[in-house]
Amino acid sequence: GISFYTFQITSYLIDVYKRKIRAEQDMMRLGAYLTMFPQLIAGPIVTYSEVRGQLRRRKITFMGCNHGLQIFTLGLGFKVLLANQLGNLWEDIQTIGYESISTPLAWLGILAFSLQIYFDFYGYSLMAVGLGRMLGFRLPENFRNPYMACTVREFYRRWHMTLGRWFARYVYIPLGGNRKGEFRTSCNLLAVWFLTSIWHGNTPNFMIWGMLLWLAIVVERQLKAWGAGRWVKKGPARVLSHLYVWAFIPITWVCFDITDIAQLQIYLGRMFHVFPGQVVGVGDWQKALTDYGGLFAAGAIACTPAVGNLFRKLKDTLPGIVLLAALFWLCIWRLQVEGCNPFKYLDF
């Protein structure tokens, strides 16, 4: 978690230097902010101004603990029942070898990884928010249905929002943001995505990942400037824009997870049928779809606002309480059966 608490102490020092907040005189309060265990190792990234008042005046209440446990349980379910299970397909493909899979299976595999990393990280963030609520803290939202986005730019406004906010506040805006012309804006975005790439890892694949996203965002900005943004959100064009995001984002996740460039080339070749390879068996993708089709459907539904809306509607009703209790103990059982359950995002 070194990068997360480094971000937090850096934001504190910059805000004090710029006189946006007063320096904290109580070492215990500052220490509590820097080592707040619920979100210490993977976020959400919290600025000191967000919790300063809560460090001084907060109450641990029954209702707060109850609400926090509800949020925690939802996040635990996303992690244990969706992220872990979908991740098994990606692990199976890595065991088989990228040269020996069909093109449909290559796409199913990276879709599984896309959902795995989302529910793994989203689940962690919800668990952190829930634990914080139990302790009397209100931590910021970190995800807002990113796979409902119509553009890559919008996707990353909804994904790991506290990281995006940090880079906007302490890198992008100080460099000039979008106030000094389109070329300067593109350069500022390049700086942000370059730093984001390095933050995730120091191997070339992360740089490829970051530059692909930077290029997509710059192109989208130009299209919007030419008037394309008006029709993207209407009718069939909206559907096409969603399909564009659902196709492009998984391609970038390939670059994110496969660190060996030679293996990355092979996998991309399999996805686009450029690298013929040797298929293990005809219909490998059909078997995968049979085994994981239900999980793909559940993941697709959970990517929409439907689950969140249902959670808010039922969480304080008797059926909702029973469902959450059942979900909690089902997750505990799965954890006991599966043994080690590391968070995928902690690898980066």
Buried (B, 14 or more C-beta within 10 A) or exposed (E): EEBBBEBBEEBBEBBBEEEEBEEBEEEEBBEBBBEBEBBBBBBBBBBBEBBBEBBEEBEEEEEBBBBBBBBBBBBBBBBBBBBBBBBBBBEBBBEBEBBBBBBBBBBBBBBBBBBBBBBBBBBBBBBBBBBBBBBBBEBBEBBBBBBBBBBBBBBBBBBBBBBBBBBBBBBBEEBEBBEEEEEBBBBBBBBBBBBBBEBBBEEBBBBBBBBBBBBBBBEBBEEBEEEEBEEBEEEEBEEEBBEBBBEBBBBBBBBBBBBEEEBBBBBBBBBEEEBEBEBEEEEBBBEBBEEBEEBBEBBEEBBEEEBBEEBEEBBEEEEBBEBBEEBBEBBEEBBEEEEEEEBBBEEB
